Amino acid sequence: MLDEPTEGPDPATAAAVLADVLDVTRGRTTLLVTQQRAGIEAADQAVTLDGGRVVAVTAAVSSAAV
């Protein structure tokens, strides 16, 4: 589980961190907690929570859905 791994760094560093995360987690189930658009767009699925409850599960997330 990764909780906001790209929240603090500058945009270039955040992009590099995300690329590395995607590389080392390829083929593995990974939970990425993020509000960052790039992280959401890189996901195979997005789970939306509201008040701690699942309100939506979306496959093949696109930038239009973010």
Secondary structure by P-SEA (a helix, b strand, c coil): ccccccccccaaaaaaaaaaaaaaacccccccccccaaaaaaccbbbbbccccccccccccccccc
